[in-house]
Amino acid sequence: MDAPRVIVAIKWGPSAGRKAVVAPGQVLRVGRGTLADLVIPNDPQMSAVHLEVAWDGARCSFRDLQSAKGTARNGESGVTEGEIRHGDWLKAGETVLTVHREGATPAPMETDDDDVDDADPEEVQRRRDERRELSASAERALSALQAAAHQPLYAVLDTARDRRILEVLRESVEEHYSLYDGIEGETLAHVAPYLVRLPPDSRLLAALAREGWGRRWGIYLTSPQPFKSVRRHLRRYLMVERQESNERMYFRFYDPAVLRVFLPASTVMQRSELFGAVDEFLFEGERGEVTVARAVDQEIL
């Protein structure tokens, strides 16, 4: 496997949500002007070329490029250069940048009480069988999703289900953005649904399938539309109106358990509206199978 990359993301500031990727041996220059690699044009406190981040495959470092306002590392100002560890942050002007190494945090080990002396042998065997079946389902799902990625593939991930999801997203190079906007987006960032674009060879896709399949982490979809258009379309369905009472309510269409109930019960018009820019939805069935839904039909892989 190739050496991991470093992700420099804009956490706070005028360009929040954008990120840049630094491959081993590369240097990323950050600033307000066009000579920078990561350009942040709307921060008046940032210099034209403010700082640089370097990654040699083992050590990440930063250097302030004689900026007018200086650079702070983890809240410490007056530091002109030094090492950056996984999870550190830099402040340049009014912008806060976070630095993460791709895939740095391994998946948590599952609690295994198989070796407990008084464990019931039948219960132990049942749990082992469940883990094997879940793992096999995840691998089948990954193969199906990689095959579907010959078209642009996206995921909508429900970070309210597991805090591990945000950790995986932070340590990925793929573009992702909350479906919530404004104050709501900032306040609920830790439990928001996130849209992410997934190329076929994505490390993130493999992690999401192997860790999240069968645990209702989210749904997948294909669409020829660009990221912004897909996000704009899906945001329309975050809130829906009850026909009986005109009451506004959250619609968790990104929960596979909700989607697999909604689609068979929906009218032709409701189904057509939800699909819109979407060609296919792919999500886990009740037994871990891959369900593919289109505007006019549905199949199990």
Backbone bond lengths (Angstrom), bond angles and torsions (degrees), N, CA, C in turn:
res aa  C-N    CA-C-N  psi(-1)  N-CA   C-N-CA  omega(-1)  CA-C   N-CA-C  phi
1 M - - - 1.469 - - 1.522 109.81 -
2 D 1.317 117.30 141.92 1.447 121.75 179.91 1.524 110.74 -62.56
3 A 1.335 115.51 156.13 1.464 120.37 177.95 1.518 109.96 -62.94
4 P 1.330 117.88 145.06 1.462 120.22 -179.50 1.521 111.49 -65.49
5 R 1.308 115.23 155.98 1.452 122.38 176.10 1.528 109.95 -103.18
6 V 1.308 115.40 171.24 1.464 121.31 176.85 1.521 108.43 -109.56
7 I 1.324 115.81 136.87 1.462 121.56 179.84 1.524 109.13 -107.81
8 V 1.321 116.42 121.37 1.466 122.76 174.49 1.521 107.28 -106.54
9 A 1.326 116.17 111.93 1.467 121.18 -174.59 1.514 110.65 -116.57
10 I 1.326 115.79 144.33 1.460 121.07 177.00 1.524 107.41 -86.28
11 K 1.344 116.34 107.32 1.460 121.84 -176.59 1.521 111.48 -83.15
12 W 1.324 116.99 -46.44 1.464 122.15 179.68 1.524 108.75 -133.55
13 G 1.325 115.57 148.90 1.453 120.24 177.74 1.506 112.26 127.08
14 P 1.330 116.93 -178.38 1.472 121.24 -174.67 1.527 114.35 -59.61
15 S 1.320 118.21 -26.58 1.470 120.88 -176.87 1.519 111.98 -113.56
16 A 1.331 117.55 30.22 1.469 122.19 -177.05 1.526 111.20 -53.27
17 G 1.320 114.83 137.99 1.461 121.15 178.59 1.515 113.52 105.63
18 R 1.330 117.66 -22.36 1.460 119.96 179.60 1.524 110.05 -79.94
19 K 1.333 115.39 157.94 1.461 119.69 179.04 1.519 109.51 -147.31
20 A 1.315 114.42 162.31 1.464 121.62 174.36 1.520 107.84 -134.30
21 V 1.315 116.07 152.97 1.464 121.97 -176.71 1.524 108.84 -115.97
22 V 1.328 115.49 133.30 1.466 121.52 -179.67 1.524 108.06 -115.00
23 A 1.323 116.72 114.63 1.464 121.75 178.32 1.530 109.55 -81.21
24 P 1.332 118.25 158.72 1.465 120.16 177.20 1.524 111.53 -54.65
25 G 1.317 115.58 132.28 1.455 121.33 -179.18 1.513 114.37 89.07
26 Q 1.329 118.13 -1.37 1.463 121.35 -178.45 1.529 111.79 -102.00
27 V 1.329 113.44 161.69 1.464 121.85 175.16 1.525 107.84 -127.16
28 L 1.318 116.30 132.54 1.468 122.23 179.22 1.524 109.03 -109.24
29 R 1.335 115.97 124.70 1.464 120.38 176.66 1.526 109.21 -101.78
30 V 1.315 115.79 132.89 1.462 123.25 -176.37 1.522 109.09 -115.74
31 G 1.335 117.08 133.65 1.456 119.35 178.53 1.514 112.31 -177.99
32 R 1.314 114.86 -179.02 1.464 121.37 -177.32 1.524 112.41 -86.78
33 G 1.323 116.59 -22.08 1.460 120.42 -174.71 1.512 114.02 -93.78
34 T 1.312 115.56 171.95 1.466 121.56 -174.48 1.528 113.02 -74.13
35 L 1.328 118.77 -12.46 1.459 120.47 177.16 1.524 111.81 -78.58
36 A 1.324 117.49 -10.99 1.459 121.12 177.89 1.535 109.86 -78.55
37 D 1.343 115.95 157.23 1.465 120.88 175.18 1.524 110.30 -83.71
38 L 1.321 116.92 -42.34 1.461 122.62 173.54 1.527 106.45 -105.53
39 V 1.336 114.81 100.93 1.463 120.93 -174.07 1.528 109.54 -91.35
40 I 1.328 116.19 127.25 1.462 122.96 178.64 1.528 106.78 -121.26
41 P 1.326 117.91 82.33 1.467 121.58 -167.18 1.526 114.89 -72.76
42 N 1.327 118.05 -20.89 1.468 120.23 -172.31 1.518 114.44 -99.48
43 D 1.325 116.87 16.54 1.462 120.76 176.54 1.525 108.88 -107.19
44 P 1.333 118.34 99.45 1.469 120.92 -175.32 1.529 113.50 -68.68
45 Q 1.340 117.52 -15.91 1.461 120.69 -179.24 1.534 112.15 -87.89
46 M 1.304 116.74 -4.55 1.458 120.59 -178.20 1.530 110.23 -94.78
47 S 1.305 116.51 142.63 1.459 120.99 177.62 1.527 110.45 -76.23
48 A 1.330 115.78 164.25 1.465 120.59 -177.62 1.528 111.08 -57.04
49 V 1.326 116.93 -46.51 1.468 122.23 170.21 1.526 105.09 -128.57
50 H 1.303 116.67 102.81 1.463 122.30 -164.71 1.529 112.89 -91.21
51 L 1.340 116.56 -46.72 1.468 120.48 -176.17 1.518 109.05 -155.02
52 E 1.330 115.00 168.85 1.456 119.76 174.67 1.524 110.31 -133.91
53 V 1.320 114.48 148.24 1.465 122.03 176.80 1.525 107.67 -119.15
54 A 1.327 116.69 127.03 1.470 121.91 -178.37 1.520 109.98 -117.46
55 W 1.340 116.22 143.60 1.472 121.88 -179.15 1.523 107.76 -137.77
56 D 1.325 116.27 120.54 1.471 119.44 -178.82 1.529 112.97 -103.21
57 G 1.326 116.92 8.24 1.449 121.67 -178.37 1.507 113.32 98.72
58 A 1.348 116.45 -15.85 1.466 120.82 178.62 1.525 111.81 -131.59
59 R 1.317 116.05 -32.88 1.467 120.60 -176.24 1.516 109.39 -131.91
60 C 1.332 115.61 134.91 1.462 121.77 177.09 1.521 108.40 -110.51
61 S 1.316 116.95 136.81 1.458 120.73 -178.73 1.526 109.88 -141.37
62 F 1.327 115.53 162.77 1.458 120.75 176.21 1.525 109.16 -129.51
63 R 1.309 114.17 160.66 1.465 120.78 176.28 1.522 109.17 -147.20
64 D 1.322 116.29 127.12 1.454 120.50 174.46 1.530 108.53 -75.39
65 L 1.341 116.63 133.16 1.468 121.11 -175.00 1.521 110.95 -99.01
66 Q 1.352 114.61 54.11 1.469 122.72 178.80 1.535 110.56 54.41
67 S 1.319 114.90 44.55 1.463 119.96 179.52 1.525 111.09 -69.56
68 A 1.326 115.49 158.56 1.466 120.83 -177.91 1.523 112.30 -68.10
69 K 1.327 117.51 -37.80 1.466 121.50 -174.63 1.527 113.65 -104.18
70 G 1.324 117.55 -6.87 1.457 120.03 179.94 1.522 113.12 80.43
71 T 1.329 114.93 174.29 1.467 122.96 -179.18 1.520 109.16 -127.93
72 A 1.318 116.65 137.16 1.462 121.47 176.04 1.523 109.28 -108.61
73 R 1.331 115.89 141.80 1.464 121.46 176.23 1.523 108.53 -116.35
74 N 1.325 116.35 119.56 1.469 122.34 -179.21 1.532 111.81 52.17
75 G 1.334 115.54 37.15 1.461 120.98 177.82 1.510 114.56 88.71
76 E 1.331 118.10 -8.07 1.466 122.06 -179.95 1.525 109.29 -92.76
77 S 1.309 115.95 115.29 1.464 120.81 -179.55 1.527 110.52 -90.63
78 G 1.327 115.51 167.02 1.450 120.55 177.72 1.513 114.89 80.34
79 V 1.344 116.74 6.12 1.473 120.47 177.91 1.529 107.58 -93.50
80 T 1.303 116.76 119.77 1.473 119.46 -174.76 1.525 113.30 -91.25
81 E 1.345 117.70 -19.78 1.453 120.55 177.70 1.510 109.27 -164.93
82 G 1.334 114.86 163.52 1.462 118.15 178.30 1.512 111.83 158.02
83 E 1.324 115.22 -179.74 1.454 121.58 -178.64 1.524 110.52 -78.84
84 I 1.336 115.83 148.14 1.453 121.79 174.36 1.525 107.30 -120.02
85 R 1.314 116.19 122.73 1.460 120.24 177.43 1.527 110.47 -93.20
86 H 1.316 114.30 163.06 1.464 121.35 178.01 1.534 110.17 -54.16
87 G 1.337 116.50 124.33 1.460 121.32 179.08 1.510 114.36 93.28
88 D 1.334 118.50 -5.58 1.472 120.89 177.30 1.523 110.43 -69.08
89 W 1.337 115.56 164.95 1.460 119.84 177.14 1.522 111.02 -137.63
90 L 1.317 114.10 150.87 1.460 122.85 179.12 1.518 108.97 -121.01
91 K 1.321 116.59 143.77 1.466 120.41 173.28 1.515 108.86 -117.10
92 A 1.332 115.19 124.99 1.464 122.29 178.23 1.515 106.92 -130.08
93 G 1.332 117.03 117.78 1.462 119.39 -174.51 1.518 109.65 62.86
94 E 1.347 116.73 -126.87 1.461 121.65 178.02 1.529 111.72 -100.52
95 T 1.314 116.65 12.18 1.461 122.17 -174.65 1.522 111.06 -108.27
96 V 1.336 115.57 134.45 1.460 121.64 174.92 1.529 108.17 -109.17
97 L 1.321 115.86 126.45 1.464 123.38 -179.25 1.528 109.41 -111.87
98 T 1.312 117.50 132.26 1.463 120.98 173.40 1.522 109.38 -102.92
99 V 1.307 115.79 151.34 1.463 121.50 -177.51 1.532 108.24 -126.56
100 H 1.327 116.32 121.31 1.458 121.52 178.41 1.528 109.67 -132.31
101 R 1.314 114.95 149.62 1.461 120.54 175.31 1.527 108.63 -94.17
102 E 1.297 116.20 136.57 1.451 121.93 -176.56 1.536 111.26 -58.19
103 G 1.346 115.32 126.23 1.459 120.99 175.83 1.508 114.67 59.37
104 A 1.337 117.45 31.64 1.462 120.18 -173.16 1.521 113.55 -70.51
105 T 1.336 117.13 -32.06 1.470 120.40 -174.76 1.519 109.71 -100.17
106 P 1.323 118.25 114.93 1.470 120.06 -178.83 1.519 111.46 -68.31
107 A 1.322 115.30 159.43 1.460 119.98 176.89 1.522 109.56 -61.24
108 P 1.327 117.61 140.16 1.469 119.74 179.19 1.521 110.82 -63.63
109 M 1.316 114.96 144.77 1.461 120.24 177.99 1.523 109.26 -73.15
110 E 1.321 116.40 135.54 1.456 119.51 177.20 1.525 109.90 -72.68
111 T 1.338 115.97 140.33 1.453 120.87 176.64 1.527 108.95 -65.14
112 D 1.298 115.95 127.85 1.461 120.77 -176.75 1.529 109.15 -127.79
113 D 1.330 115.84 111.69 1.456 119.45 179.59 1.528 111.37 -104.51
114 D 1.343 116.29 24.95 1.463 119.85 -178.31 1.527 112.23 -61.37
115 D 1.340 116.55 -27.77 1.458 119.54 -174.06 1.524 113.59 -92.51
116 V 1.331 116.94 2.15 1.454 119.51 178.07 1.528 109.05 -65.02
117 D 1.334 116.17 132.68 1.466 120.93 -172.23 1.524 113.26 -58.15
118 D 1.345 116.19 -40.06 1.457 118.33 -175.39 1.528 112.93 -95.56
119 A 1.348 117.42 14.97 1.460 120.04 179.69 1.526 109.55 -67.80
120 D 1.319 115.96 139.55 1.457 121.58 178.63 1.532 109.05 -70.78
121 P 1.327 118.76 123.77 1.474 121.11 -176.52 1.523 112.93 -57.55
122 E 1.319 117.46 -39.02 1.462 119.94 179.97 1.527 111.45 -66.93
123 E 1.343 115.29 -38.96 1.466 119.03 178.69 1.524 110.33 -67.84
124 V 1.333 116.16 -39.60 1.466 120.07 177.70 1.522 110.35 -60.65
125 Q 1.327 116.83 -45.61 1.460 120.37 -179.87 1.514 111.40 -64.63
126 R 1.333 117.37 -38.66 1.472 121.24 178.75 1.523 110.66 -61.33
127 R 1.330 116.88 -43.49 1.461 120.37 -179.78 1.519 111.60 -66.32
128 R 1.330 115.58 -39.42 1.466 118.72 177.41 1.525 110.95 -63.49
129 D 1.317 116.93 -41.49 1.459 120.92 178.73 1.531 110.86 -63.78
130 E 1.327 116.91 -40.14 1.463 120.91 179.13 1.522 110.77 -63.46
131 R 1.329 116.75 -42.48 1.461 119.98 179.63 1.528 111.30 -65.11
132 R 1.331 116.34 -41.19 1.464 119.67 178.98 1.532 111.14 -64.22
133 E 1.337 116.54 -42.11 1.457 120.09 -179.45 1.523 110.99 -67.85
134 L 1.333 116.94 -39.26 1.466 120.05 177.96 1.522 110.50 -63.84
135 S 1.329 116.58 -41.72 1.462 120.46 178.80 1.528 110.94 -64.45
136 A 1.332 116.65 -41.78 1.466 120.27 179.18 1.526 110.87 -65.78
137 S 1.335 117.26 -40.17 1.468 121.16 177.25 1.522 110.95 -62.19
138 A 1.340 115.93 -41.06 1.464 120.37 179.71 1.520 111.27 -62.97
139 E 1.341 117.57 -41.02 1.464 120.51 179.39 1.526 110.98 -67.40
140 R 1.336 117.52 -39.02 1.463 119.91 176.57 1.521 110.32 -64.44
141 A 1.325 116.06 -40.52 1.462 120.17 179.04 1.522 110.97 -64.18
142 L 1.332 116.92 -42.52 1.465 120.35 179.18 1.524 110.45 -60.05
143 S 1.322 117.76 -43.64 1.468 120.80 178.55 1.526 110.81 -61.19
144 A 1.330 117.04 -42.76 1.467 120.90 -179.79 1.523 111.14 -66.04
145 L 1.319 116.97 -40.14 1.462 120.87 -178.93 1.528 110.76 -70.07
146 Q 1.312 117.11 -39.62 1.470 119.70 177.47 1.524 110.36 -64.46
147 A 1.330 117.03 -36.54 1.464 120.18 177.13 1.524 110.89 -67.64
148 A 1.333 116.49 -37.31 1.471 120.80 179.88 1.522 111.80 -69.46
149 A 1.337 116.62 -20.86 1.458 120.51 -175.55 1.519 113.58 -76.11
150 H 1.348 118.28 8.23 1.468 118.22 170.03 1.534 108.93 -68.03
151 Q 1.344 116.09 -19.62 1.453 122.45 165.98 1.530 106.59 -101.95
152 P 1.334 118.85 160.38 1.459 118.84 176.98 1.536 110.74 -57.28
153 L 1.327 116.08 123.73 1.458 122.37 -176.64 1.527 109.75 -108.93
154 Y 1.320 115.16 135.41 1.466 122.28 178.21 1.525 109.20 -126.64
155 A 1.331 115.96 159.11 1.461 121.73 169.10 1.522 107.99 -126.42
156 V 1.326 115.66 148.35 1.462 121.72 168.35 1.521 105.66 -115.46
157 L 1.322 116.76 114.54 1.455 122.91 -171.28 1.521 110.71 -108.22
158 D 1.314 116.00 135.24 1.462 122.69 -176.98 1.530 109.05 -97.84
159 T 1.337 116.84 93.35 1.460 120.02 -175.31 1.522 113.01 -69.17
160 A 1.337 117.55 -11.56 1.463 120.19 176.26 1.529 111.21 -70.21
161 R 1.314 118.02 -18.91 1.461 120.90 -175.82 1.528 112.56 -79.59
162 D 1.333 117.31 -31.78 1.466 119.48 -173.73 1.530 107.90 -160.98
163 R 1.317 117.23 124.25 1.469 119.63 -179.17 1.526 112.17 -66.23
164 R 1.314 116.71 -16.00 1.467 121.03 176.77 1.529 111.08 -62.19
165 I 1.345 117.81 -28.73 1.467 120.81 -176.46 1.520 110.51 -61.64
166 L 1.332 117.63 -46.75 1.468 120.28 179.34 1.524 110.88 -64.04
167 E 1.310 117.61 -36.54 1.458 121.08 178.30 1.527 110.17 -61.74
168 V 1.321 116.01 -44.79 1.466 120.70 179.04 1.523 110.70 -64.01
169 L 1.339 117.21 -40.53 1.464 120.89 179.69 1.528 111.47 -65.30
170 R 1.321 116.80 -43.93 1.475 120.01 179.93 1.518 111.32 -59.79
171 E 1.331 116.87 -32.21 1.461 121.35 -176.24 1.528 111.63 -97.49
172 S 1.332 116.55 24.18 1.459 120.48 178.39 1.525 109.84 -119.56
173 V 1.322 115.92 153.99 1.461 120.76 -179.76 1.532 111.81 -88.54
174 E 1.336 117.35 -10.92 1.462 120.68 -174.90 1.528 111.95 -71.78
175 E 1.328 113.59 148.96 1.457 120.03 177.07 1.525 109.59 -68.61
176 H 1.329 116.77 130.33 1.458 120.61 175.36 1.523 109.41 -148.21
177 Y 1.320 114.81 151.17 1.465 119.06 -176.11 1.522 109.11 -155.48
178 S 1.329 115.82 141.96 1.456 121.15 178.17 1.532 110.68 -63.28
179 L 1.334 116.18 146.55 1.457 119.93 173.94 1.524 111.36 -80.71
180 Y 1.342 116.98 -9.37 1.453 120.57 175.65 1.520 109.58 -89.98
181 D 1.328 116.92 150.06 1.457 122.62 -179.20 1.529 110.92 -121.76
182 G 1.335 115.59 166.03 1.454 122.26 170.26 1.517 113.95 60.25
183 I 1.328 115.89 -144.92 1.463 121.72 -177.69 1.519 110.58 -62.22
184 E 1.332 115.78 -39.38 1.460 119.91 177.45 1.524 110.42 -59.00
185 G 1.319 115.76 -42.22 1.460 119.75 -179.76 1.510 112.44 -63.10
186 E 1.334 117.23 -41.21 1.463 121.21 179.62 1.519 111.25 -69.36
187 T 1.337 116.30 -43.61 1.456 121.04 -176.64 1.522 112.12 -67.97
188 L 1.325 116.23 -38.88 1.466 121.36 -174.32 1.527 113.02 -105.50
189 A 1.326 117.08 20.11 1.473 120.36 -176.01 1.522 112.52 -57.66
190 H 1.334 117.92 -31.21 1.468 121.34 -176.43 1.521 113.00 -81.21
191 V 1.333 118.10 -9.61 1.476 120.81 179.26 1.525 111.63 -130.38
192 A 1.316 117.53 13.93 1.469 121.52 -175.37 1.528 111.55 -81.36
193 P 1.334 117.33 158.50 1.469 120.26 167.43 1.524 109.10 -78.10
194 Y 1.328 117.30 136.84 1.461 122.16 -178.43 1.528 109.35 -118.80
195 L 1.324 115.12 135.90 1.458 121.67 173.01 1.521 108.24 -93.89
196 V 1.338 116.62 134.20 1.463 121.10 -179.81 1.516 109.28 -138.49
197 R 1.320 116.11 138.94 1.469 123.69 177.95 1.516 108.58 -91.52
198 L 1.351 117.63 131.94 1.458 122.40 -172.22 1.523 111.47 -125.51
199 P 1.323 119.17 105.71 1.466 120.74 173.00 1.528 110.15 -71.86
200 P 1.339 118.50 160.85 1.475 121.44 -174.96 1.527 114.17 -58.38
201 D 1.346 117.86 -36.00 1.455 121.03 -176.74 1.526 112.53 -93.79
202 S 1.320 116.66 18.58 1.459 121.75 -174.84 1.526 112.27 -66.01
203 R 1.323 116.60 129.73 1.462 120.61 171.33 1.525 109.85 -64.53
204 L 1.330 115.83 -35.27 1.455 119.99 -179.63 1.522 110.89 -63.55
205 L 1.331 118.01 -42.44 1.461 120.97 179.23 1.520 110.30 -57.55
206 A 1.327 116.70 -45.26 1.463 119.97 179.31 1.522 111.34 -62.22
207 A 1.321 117.23 -42.07 1.468 120.48 179.74 1.522 111.57 -65.80
208 L 1.332 116.84 -41.97 1.457 120.20 -179.42 1.524 111.48 -63.87
209 A 1.333 116.57 -41.99 1.460 119.87 -179.73 1.524 110.90 -68.04
210 R 1.317 117.21 -47.36 1.467 119.92 -173.77 1.527 112.77 -73.44
211 E 1.330 116.96 -31.43 1.457 118.83 179.44 1.523 113.29 -94.33
212 G 1.332 116.87 -33.38 1.450 119.48 -169.07 1.510 116.92 -104.14
213 W 1.361 117.61 -17.72 1.466 118.44 -176.90 1.531 109.61 -66.84
214 G 1.318 116.01 133.11 1.460 121.40 -176.51 1.513 113.26 87.93
215 R 1.341 117.06 -4.38 1.471 121.17 -178.98 1.538 111.66 -115.89
216 R 1.335 115.81 10.05 1.476 122.36 175.10 1.537 111.64 59.67
217 W 1.330 115.75 43.58 1.466 119.56 177.01 1.522 112.13 -71.40
218 G 1.326 117.53 -24.16 1.459 119.27 -178.62 1.509 111.42 163.38
219 I 1.336 114.91 -165.96 1.459 121.99 -179.41 1.530 108.79 -127.07
220 Y 1.325 115.58 167.62 1.462 122.31 178.37 1.527 108.60 -123.67
221 L 1.316 115.65 157.83 1.461 119.61 179.25 1.517 109.49 -155.66
222 T 1.329 115.63 155.28 1.463 120.99 174.15 1.517 108.49 -114.09
223 S 1.328 115.58 144.58 1.459 121.14 179.26 1.527 108.73 -161.42
224 P 1.328 117.40 139.34 1.464 120.19 175.96 1.525 112.20 -80.21
225 Q 1.334 116.87 -6.64 1.456 120.92 -176.18 1.533 111.00 -77.38
226 P 1.344 117.43 152.81 1.468 120.39 177.45 1.530 111.25 -68.34
227 F 1.320 115.09 165.09 1.462 122.64 -174.62 1.529 111.68 -51.72
228 K 1.317 117.06 -49.69 1.468 120.09 -175.60 1.525 111.55 -62.26
229 S 1.316 117.02 -37.62 1.469 120.32 -179.43 1.523 111.12 -68.78
230 V 1.342 116.41 -41.31 1.463 119.89 178.15 1.527 109.97 -63.98
231 R 1.320 116.52 -43.83 1.475 119.65 179.17 1.521 110.86 -61.89
232 R 1.324 117.25 -44.53 1.464 120.93 179.60 1.532 111.14 -60.53
233 H 1.330 116.70 -41.06 1.462 120.23 179.38 1.529 111.18 -64.73
234 L 1.331 117.66 -47.37 1.453 120.78 -176.06 1.525 112.35 -68.16
235 R 1.319 116.81 -30.61 1.469 119.53 179.69 1.532 111.64 -62.22
236 R 1.304 117.74 -24.94 1.461 121.29 -179.71 1.521 112.21 -64.12
237 Y 1.339 117.12 -19.87 1.462 120.55 -173.45 1.524 113.29 -110.13
238 L 1.328 116.25 11.25 1.461 118.90 175.38 1.523 111.27 -67.28
239 M 1.330 115.72 -32.22 1.465 121.91 176.91 1.525 108.42 -125.78
240 V 1.331 115.75 135.14 1.464 120.65 177.06 1.527 108.53 -129.62
241 E 1.304 115.32 169.45 1.467 121.17 -176.45 1.525 109.94 -116.36
242 R 1.324 115.56 129.21 1.466 120.04 174.97 1.520 109.33 -68.27
243 Q 1.315 116.58 130.68 1.457 119.95 -178.45 1.525 111.70 -65.90
244 E 1.345 116.89 -34.93 1.456 119.69 -175.20 1.531 112.89 -71.57
245 S 1.347 116.65 -39.44 1.468 120.31 -171.74 1.524 114.12 -119.36
246 N 1.335 117.62 -4.20 1.470 122.46 -174.36 1.533 112.49 60.53
247 E 1.322 115.58 18.63 1.461 120.61 179.18 1.519 110.44 -75.46
248 R 1.339 116.41 134.55 1.456 121.54 177.21 1.521 109.15 -84.01
249 M 1.332 116.47 135.93 1.456 120.51 -178.53 1.523 110.17 -147.38
250 Y 1.350 114.97 154.08 1.462 119.90 175.87 1.524 110.03 -68.97
251 F 1.325 115.92 139.58 1.464 122.22 177.78 1.521 107.25 -116.86
252 R 1.322 116.27 106.75 1.463 121.18 -175.75 1.538 109.79 -88.55
253 F 1.322 115.67 61.41 1.464 120.67 -178.51 1.521 111.60 -63.42
254 Y 1.339 117.51 -18.25 1.457 122.36 -177.94 1.536 111.99 -84.71
255 D 1.332 117.22 1.54 1.462 121.71 171.31 1.527 106.97 -91.81
256 P 1.336 118.99 119.17 1.468 119.37 -177.31 1.527 113.09 -57.75
257 A 1.336 117.78 -31.08 1.465 119.73 178.83 1.523 111.01 -67.08
258 V 1.337 116.93 -33.52 1.463 121.23 177.55 1.524 110.24 -73.91
259 L 1.320 116.79 -43.73 1.466 120.25 -175.99 1.520 111.59 -65.55
260 R 1.334 117.25 -38.49 1.455 118.26 -177.35 1.531 112.34 -73.89
261 V 1.334 117.55 -15.46 1.465 120.87 172.32 1.526 110.73 -88.86
262 F 1.341 115.75 -39.76 1.462 119.78 -175.72 1.530 112.54 -67.64
263 L 1.326 117.03 -46.27 1.466 119.29 -171.70 1.538 113.42 -59.37
264 P 1.344 120.11 -47.74 1.468 118.04 179.44 1.527 113.64 -65.71
265 A 1.350 116.78 -25.60 1.460 120.39 -177.38 1.523 113.25 -91.62
266 S 1.326 117.44 -9.61 1.459 120.81 -174.24 1.524 111.80 -77.10
267 T 1.330 115.73 155.24 1.461 120.65 174.58 1.525 109.00 -78.21
268 V 1.312 116.52 167.47 1.461 121.04 177.61 1.520 110.19 -58.45
269 M 1.318 116.83 -41.00 1.465 120.19 -179.13 1.522 111.19 -67.77
270 Q 1.339 117.79 -44.05 1.462 120.95 179.61 1.524 110.89 -61.32
271 R 1.306 115.78 -43.51 1.466 120.72 -179.65 1.521 110.46 -64.78
272 S 1.323 116.59 -43.97 1.457 121.11 -179.99 1.519 111.18 -62.87
273 E 1.319 116.99 -40.70 1.466 120.55 -179.77 1.519 111.00 -66.96
274 L 1.335 117.88 -42.39 1.460 120.43 -179.26 1.521 110.91 -64.11
275 F 1.330 116.94 -41.28 1.459 119.23 179.88 1.527 110.54 -67.17
276 G 1.322 118.45 -55.28 1.456 120.08 176.39 1.508 112.84 46.62
277 A 1.347 116.71 -108.36 1.463 122.39 -178.98 1.525 112.50 -81.13
278 V 1.337 117.78 -0.30 1.460 122.28 -175.95 1.527 110.12 -95.45
279 D 1.331 117.27 131.24 1.466 121.48 175.39 1.523 111.49 -82.20
280 E 1.340 115.72 -47.44 1.463 120.94 -177.57 1.525 110.41 -142.02
281 F 1.308 116.25 145.74 1.465 122.59 164.76 1.518 107.34 -105.99
282 L 1.331 117.08 137.02 1.455 122.37 175.98 1.521 107.58 -124.20
283 F 1.327 117.37 129.14 1.459 120.22 -176.11 1.520 110.21 -156.30
284 E 1.327 115.34 164.20 1.458 120.32 -176.70 1.523 111.39 -77.79
285 G 1.323 116.06 136.82 1.449 121.36 173.92 1.518 110.62 -83.71
286 E 1.318 116.27 -178.40 1.459 120.69 -176.48 1.524 112.12 -63.12
287 R 1.317 118.19 -29.31 1.469 121.56 -178.40 1.533 112.29 -106.33
288 G 1.334 116.21 17.56 1.455 120.46 177.18 1.509 114.47 87.42
289 E 1.328 117.93 2.69 1.455 120.84 178.98 1.532 110.15 -73.66
290 V 1.316 116.15 159.24 1.465 121.43 178.84 1.534 108.11 -89.28
291 T 1.324 116.23 118.07 1.457 121.94 176.80 1.521 108.36 -101.65
292 V 1.327 116.24 128.55 1.464 122.37 177.32 1.518 107.78 -112.79
293 A 1.320 116.67 119.29 1.470 121.23 -179.08 1.517 109.68 -115.63
294 R 1.328 115.23 133.99 1.453 122.52 174.67 1.529 108.40 -117.70
295 A 1.306 116.09 174.77 1.468 118.64 -176.37 1.518 111.79 -61.12
296 V 1.354 117.43 -27.95 1.470 119.50 -174.23 1.519 113.52 -116.55
297 D 1.344 119.11 -11.42 1.469 119.06 -179.01 1.521 110.75 -154.12
298 Q 1.323 114.11 -176.73 1.460 120.98 -176.68 1.514 108.18 -154.46
299 E 1.351 117.41 145.19 1.452 120.61 177.76 1.513 110.74 -145.97
300 I 1.323 115.76 160.40 1.455 122.34 177.45 1.505 108.42 -109.27
301 L 1.349 115.82 131.31 1.467 120.13 177.22 1.523 110.01 -98.16
